[in-house]
Amino acid sequence: MTEITPLKIIAAMPAYNEEKYVGTMVLKARKYTDEVIVVDDGSTDDTAEIARLAGATAIKHEKNMGYGATIQRIMAEAKMHNADVLVLLDADTQHDPSEIPAVVKPIIADGYDVVIGSREHNHKNTPFYRRIGQKVLRHSTQLLSNANLSDTECGFRAFSRRALETLELKERGMAISAETISEASRKGLNITEVPVNVTYSEDSSTLNPVAHGLQVLVRIIAMISERRPLFFFGIGGLIVILLGMIAAVRVLNLLAESGVLPIGTALVALFLLIVGVFSIFTGIILYVLALRERRLEQAIKDKEK
């Protein structure tokens, strides 16, 4: 009879100046996992020491590297520790460790690779400005990845061993949440979501939510331009061409009514038309280059196999 080896589940938390909460979060997470890892991203308090005393494997960055860099370090550590399932949650009590079994269940029971926590059902407890920001970022991430998720920014998420070995993340900042979904979708990983609860308090986050949202949105737009250049520059070019045509019609109407050519408006119309056409051709060129790069990467991977 073949012996079934139990899966090794590791919980991990990125932390920055969370000495007030990290010990409690580690103790609670240990009840549902085999190991807890805390990566202290250059805290100036005793976050790492308290996490270690609570029973976690504590790793400390000498300086603040950013949320994305911390998540990359966590994933690397999880692979080194032979995790079959990695579950991420925040160290500031926003997430409830008792929900870890529900978050990892789709991976263990249903074979999913990436599970994203969704705060959508809990929107009554989410401040209005946060809900608006979450919707903007969700729609932006959908343009980037084509993944149909109700919440793309929640930090409570889980990864299978296959996902840990497949994902190649590069973002150093907060936009890594969107990049993760985009990369998982592009690599053909199975993604799903489960409802989770979230608790917001005045000191539960060290980041200004508005500044955070704007920072992430800018990076998502940049990623769309890099990964979907034909869509980004094509749509942008068509919009600019449309504005140029409107200005051109205005020029023709004024010329017909007064017999005088409005030089300023005509120059604006010409400029918009040229920029629009240039944008579309830029999108086409970048799309072809990106397609060739993906085919080259695939050829290299096939050769390695």
Backbone torsions as a table, in degrees:
resi	resn	phi	psi	omega
1	MET	NA	130.3	-177.6
2	THR	-76.6	129.6	179.2
3	GLU	-80.8	131.4	-179.9
4	ILE	-90.1	119.5	179.5
5	THR	-82.3	124.7	-179.9
6	PRO	-65.4	148.2	179.5
7	LEU	-72.9	143.6	177.3
8	LYS	-94.1	116.3	-178.8
9	ILE	-106.2	125.3	179.1
10	ILE	-116.4	130.7	171.7
11	ALA	-98.8	141.2	-179.3
12	ALA	-138.5	146.2	-178.2
13	MET	-133.9	125.0	167.3
14	PRO	-77.0	139.6	-175.8
15	ALA	-142.7	142.0	175.4
16	TYR	-144.6	111.5	-178.9
17	ASN	53.8	54.2	-177.6
18	GLU	-118.2	33.2	-178.3
19	GLU	-60.6	-23.7	-177.7
20	LYS	-70.2	-31.6	-172.1
21	TYR	-119.8	-23.2	-167.8
22	VAL	-60.6	-36.1	-179.7
23	GLY	-62.1	-45.5	178.7
24	THR	-63.7	-42.4	-179.0
25	MET	-64.8	-39.1	178.8
26	VAL	-65.2	-47.0	-179.0
27	LEU	-60.3	-41.3	179.5
28	LYS	-69.1	-41.3	-178.1
29	ALA	-66.7	-31.4	-179.1
30	ARG	-63.7	-22.5	-179.9
31	LYS	-68.4	-22.6	-172.4
32	TYR	-117.7	0.5	-176.4
33	THR	-136.2	169.6	179.1
34	ASP	-86.8	-23.1	-177.2
35	GLU	-159.3	150.0	176.6
36	VAL	-123.7	131.2	177.2
37	ILE	-116.6	132.6	174.6
38	VAL	-120.8	123.9	175.0
39	VAL	-105.7	109.7	-179.7
40	ASP	-85.1	114.8	-174.3
41	ASP	-89.1	64.2	174.4
42	GLY	74.7	33.8	-179.7
43	SER	-61.9	152.7	176.3
44	THR	-100.6	2.1	177.5
45	ASP	-111.4	-158.7	-175.0
46	ASP	-99.4	32.3	-178.3
47	THR	-54.8	-51.5	-176.1
48	ALA	-63.5	-43.0	-178.3
49	GLU	-65.2	-42.8	179.9
50	ILE	-66.7	-40.0	177.8
51	ALA	-61.0	-41.2	179.8
52	ARG	-65.9	-42.6	179.2
53	LEU	-64.8	-29.7	179.7
54	ALA	-79.4	-6.7	175.8
55	GLY	108.6	9.0	180.0
56	ALA	-91.0	157.1	166.9
57	THR	-80.7	110.0	-173.9
58	ALA	-103.2	128.6	178.8
59	ILE	-123.3	132.1	-175.9
60	LYS	-120.0	127.0	170.6
61	HIS	-77.4	137.8	179.7
62	GLU	-66.8	-29.2	176.1
63	LYS	-137.9	163.7	-179.3
64	ASN	-69.0	118.6	-176.2
65	MET	-100.4	-18.1	-177.6
66	GLY	108.8	155.7	-176.3
67	TYR	-61.5	-44.1	-178.7
68	GLY	-62.9	-43.0	178.3
69	ALA	-63.2	-35.4	178.6
70	THR	-68.0	-41.4	177.7
71	ILE	-63.7	-40.8	177.4
72	GLN	-61.8	-40.3	178.0
73	ARG	-64.6	-40.2	178.7
74	ILE	-61.4	-45.8	-178.8
75	MET	-64.2	-38.6	177.8
76	ALA	-64.6	-41.9	178.9
77	GLU	-66.1	-39.3	-180.0
78	ALA	-62.1	-39.3	176.9
79	LYS	-66.2	-40.8	178.9
80	MET	-63.8	-31.8	-179.2
81	HIS	-91.0	10.8	175.3
82	ASN	58.4	45.7	178.4
83	ALA	-72.2	133.7	170.1
84	ASP	-86.3	-31.8	176.3
85	VAL	-138.9	130.7	174.6
86	LEU	-113.2	127.7	175.8
87	VAL	-117.9	127.3	179.7
88	LEU	-99.9	139.6	171.8
89	LEU	-152.7	158.1	-177.3
90	ASP	-77.9	154.2	-178.6
91	ALA	-92.8	5.2	-173.3
92	ASP	-104.9	18.6	177.5
93	THR	74.8	5.6	174.8
94	GLN	-62.6	-35.7	-177.7
95	HIS	-104.3	150.5	-177.3
96	ASP	-102.0	112.2	-178.6
97	PRO	-57.7	-23.5	179.4
98	SER	-66.4	-12.7	178.2
99	GLU	-91.3	0.8	178.9
100	ILE	-54.9	-46.7	179.3
101	PRO	-57.0	-37.7	179.9
102	ALA	-69.5	-34.5	-178.4
103	VAL	-72.9	-36.0	-177.6
104	VAL	-88.0	-13.4	-176.0
105	LYS	-56.8	-45.1	-180.0
106	PRO	-59.0	-29.0	177.6
107	ILE	-74.8	-46.9	-176.5
108	ILE	-72.2	-43.6	-172.9
109	ALA	-92.2	-31.4	-171.4
110	ASP	-118.1	-0.9	174.4
111	GLY	79.0	18.4	176.5
112	TYR	-73.9	158.8	-179.3
113	ASP	-102.2	-34.2	-178.4
114	VAL	-133.5	130.2	177.3
115	VAL	-122.5	125.6	-179.3
116	ILE	-108.5	130.4	174.7
117	GLY	-72.4	137.7	179.9
118	SER	-114.0	125.5	178.7
119	ARG	-94.5	5.9	-171.5
120	GLU	-61.0	-40.8	-178.0
121	HIS	-70.8	-15.9	-176.1
122	ASN	-105.2	25.1	-171.0
123	HIS	-65.2	-21.1	179.6
124	LYS	-64.9	-27.1	179.4
125	ASN	-91.0	0.4	-179.0
126	THR	-100.4	126.5	178.0
127	PRO	-54.3	147.9	-174.0
128	PHE	-57.0	-45.0	-177.1
129	TYR	-64.7	-31.2	176.4
130	ARG	-69.3	-38.8	179.9
131	ARG	-63.5	-40.7	178.5
132	ILE	-63.3	-47.0	179.5
133	GLY	-61.4	-41.2	179.7
134	GLN	-62.8	-38.9	179.7
135	LYS	-67.6	-41.5	178.8
136	VAL	-61.7	-46.7	-179.4
137	LEU	-67.8	-34.9	179.1
138	ARG	-63.7	-47.2	-179.6
139	HIS	-66.2	-36.0	178.1
140	SER	-65.8	-42.1	179.0
141	THR	-66.7	-34.3	177.0
142	GLN	-63.3	-37.9	175.6
143	LEU	-64.3	-33.4	-178.5
144	LEU	-76.1	-36.2	-169.5
145	SER	-120.7	-17.3	-173.6
146	ASN	66.2	13.5	178.0
147	ALA	-84.3	127.3	-177.2
148	ASN	-92.1	85.9	-178.5
149	LEU	-121.5	148.6	-179.9
150	SER	-82.8	-17.3	-178.4
151	ASP	-150.0	116.9	-175.8
152	THR	-107.2	-6.3	-173.0
153	GLU	-108.7	-5.5	-177.9
154	CYS	-62.8	133.1	-179.2
155	GLY	-84.0	-4.4	177.4
156	PHE	-88.0	103.4	-174.8
157	ARG	-153.5	163.5	-177.0
158	ALA	-134.4	153.6	-177.1
159	PHE	-134.4	140.4	173.3
160	SER	-80.4	170.0	176.2
161	ARG	-60.3	-40.1	178.8
162	ARG	-59.1	-41.4	179.0
163	ALA	-65.0	-42.4	179.7
164	LEU	-61.0	-36.8	-178.4
165	GLU	-81.9	-17.5	-174.1
166	THR	-99.0	-40.5	-174.2
167	LEU	-67.1	134.4	176.5
168	GLU	-123.9	90.8	-173.9
169	LEU	-95.2	144.0	-175.4
170	LYS	-126.2	-20.4	-177.1
171	GLU	-63.4	135.4	-179.2
172	ARG	-97.6	-17.1	-176.8
173	GLY	-107.3	-157.2	-174.1
174	MET	-69.3	-17.6	-178.7
175	ALA	-71.0	-0.2	179.2
176	ILE	-63.7	-25.3	177.8
177	SER	-63.0	-44.9	177.6
178	ALA	-70.5	-38.8	179.1
179	GLU	-62.5	-37.6	179.7
180	THR	-59.7	-45.7	179.8
181	ILE	-66.3	-41.6	179.1
182	SER	-62.5	-46.6	-179.6
183	GLU	-65.0	-41.9	-179.9
184	ALA	-62.7	-41.3	178.7
185	SER	-66.4	-43.0	-178.3
186	ARG	-66.6	-33.0	-178.5
187	LYS	-87.0	2.3	176.8
188	GLY	77.3	22.3	177.6
189	LEU	-78.7	149.7	-179.9
190	ASN	-83.1	122.1	-175.6
191	ILE	-117.6	138.7	173.1
192	THR	-144.7	178.4	178.2
193	GLU	-138.7	155.4	177.0
194	VAL	-133.9	147.4	179.2
195	PRO	-69.7	137.2	175.8
196	VAL	-135.2	158.6	176.5
197	ASN	-96.4	155.0	178.9
198	VAL	-140.9	143.8	-179.6
199	THR	-122.7	121.8	178.8
200	TYR	-104.4	134.8	174.3
201	SER	-136.2	170.1	-175.0
202	GLU	-62.8	-33.0	-177.6
203	ASP	-112.6	22.0	-178.2
204	SER	-84.0	-4.7	179.0
205	SER	-145.5	140.9	178.7
206	THR	-91.6	0.6	-177.1
207	LEU	-109.7	140.2	171.9
208	ASN	-70.5	120.2	-173.8
209	PRO	-61.0	-34.0	179.4
210	VAL	-69.3	-47.2	177.7
211	ALA	-62.1	-40.7	177.7
212	HIS	-59.8	-47.3	-178.4
213	GLY	-62.2	-43.5	179.8
214	LEU	-65.0	-41.0	179.2
215	GLN	-61.3	-45.2	-179.3
216	VAL	-66.6	-42.2	-178.9
217	LEU	-60.9	-43.2	178.9
218	VAL	-60.6	-42.8	-179.8
219	ARG	-69.3	-35.9	178.0
220	ILE	-64.5	-43.2	177.9
221	ILE	-60.6	-41.4	178.1
222	ALA	-63.0	-40.2	179.2
223	MET	-67.5	-36.2	176.3
224	ILE	-61.7	-43.0	179.4
225	SER	-64.2	-31.2	-178.9
226	GLU	-81.1	-40.0	-171.7
227	ARG	-98.3	-22.6	175.9
228	ARG	-130.4	61.1	-173.8
229	PRO	-63.1	-35.5	-179.3
230	LEU	-65.2	-41.4	177.8
231	PHE	-66.7	-49.1	-174.2
232	PHE	-65.0	-55.0	-176.9
233	PHE	-76.1	-28.9	179.0
234	GLY	-68.1	-50.2	178.3
235	ILE	-63.0	-44.3	178.4
236	GLY	-60.7	-41.9	179.4
237	GLY	-64.3	-40.9	178.8
238	LEU	-63.9	-38.9	178.4
239	ILE	-64.3	-43.6	180.0
240	VAL	-66.1	-40.4	177.2
241	ILE	-61.9	-41.3	178.4
242	LEU	-60.7	-43.6	177.2
243	LEU	-63.3	-39.0	177.9
244	GLY	-64.2	-38.5	179.0
245	MET	-67.8	-38.1	176.9
246	ILE	-61.9	-44.1	178.2
247	ALA	-64.7	-37.4	179.0
248	ALA	-65.6	-40.8	177.1
249	VAL	-61.7	-40.3	177.9
250	ARG	-61.2	-41.7	178.1
251	VAL	-61.0	-46.5	-179.3
252	LEU	-64.6	-38.8	178.9
253	ASN	-64.2	-45.3	179.2
254	LEU	-64.6	-37.9	179.0
255	LEU	-65.3	-39.9	-179.7
256	ALA	-69.9	-34.8	-177.4
257	GLU	-78.4	-40.1	-173.5
258	SER	-112.9	-14.0	-176.9
259	GLY	75.2	7.8	-179.6
260	VAL	-113.8	132.6	178.9
261	LEU	-82.6	116.9	176.7
262	PRO	-75.3	94.3	-171.2
263	ILE	-59.7	-43.7	-178.5
264	GLY	-59.5	-49.2	180.0
265	THR	-65.0	-36.8	179.2
266	ALA	-64.9	-40.8	178.4
267	LEU	-65.7	-38.4	177.5
268	VAL	-63.3	-44.6	179.6
269	ALA	-61.3	-44.6	179.9
270	LEU	-63.7	-42.7	179.5
271	PHE	-61.1	-45.6	-179.2
272	LEU	-63.9	-40.3	179.4
273	LEU	-65.2	-41.8	179.6
274	ILE	-65.9	-45.0	179.8
275	VAL	-62.9	-41.3	179.9
276	GLY	-62.8	-46.3	179.1
277	VAL	-64.2	-42.8	178.8
278	PHE	-61.2	-40.9	180.0
279	SER	-62.3	-43.2	-179.7
280	ILE	-63.7	-44.5	179.6
281	PHE	-66.5	-34.7	175.4
282	THR	-61.7	-43.9	178.2
283	GLY	-60.8	-42.2	179.7
284	ILE	-63.4	-45.7	-179.4
285	ILE	-62.8	-46.5	-179.2
286	LEU	-66.0	-34.9	178.3
287	TYR	-64.0	-43.9	179.6
288	VAL	-63.8	-42.4	179.2
289	LEU	-64.6	-41.8	179.0
290	ALA	-65.5	-38.0	178.7
291	LEU	-64.5	-42.2	178.1
292	ARG	-64.2	-39.2	179.5
293	GLU	-65.1	-42.4	179.1
294	ARG	-64.7	-40.3	178.8
295	ARG	-65.4	-38.1	177.9
296	LEU	-65.5	-43.5	177.8
297	GLU	-60.6	-43.3	-179.5
298	GLN	-65.2	-39.5	179.3
299	ALA	-63.3	-39.8	178.5
300	ILE	-65.3	-42.5	179.6
301	LYS	-65.5	-41.7	178.9
302	ASP	-63.1	-37.1	-179.8
303	LYS	-68.7	-37.2	179.3
304	GLU	-65.4	-33.2	179.8
305	LYS	-69.0	NA	NA
